[in-house]
């Protein structure tokens, strides 16, 4: 069965996000004073063939931990849907 994984990767909350900080400052300069603490991450979509949703989830976790994220500075979450 084919599954679609929607993966969101974000810097860990304990770490400074320089891109997010720059965007936050620029937004305030442009009059978006109600905006604060912008965090910038990545969104990855992938298709995966697996016999079950549990197996697909396991493979997504492996991909995230081995290649898609740097676990020292990033965390991730994902959703799966069957296609």
Number of C-alpha atoms within 10 A of each C-alpha: 11 15 20 17 20 16 20 15 19 18 21 15 11 7 10 12 18 12 12 17 16 12 17 19 16 12 16 13 10 9 9 12 11 7 12 14 11 15 18 14 14 12 11 11 13 11 16 18 15 16 10 13 16 11 13 23 18 13 15 23 16 12 12 19 14 11 9 17 17 14 14 9 14 15 17 20 13 17 13 19 12 15 10
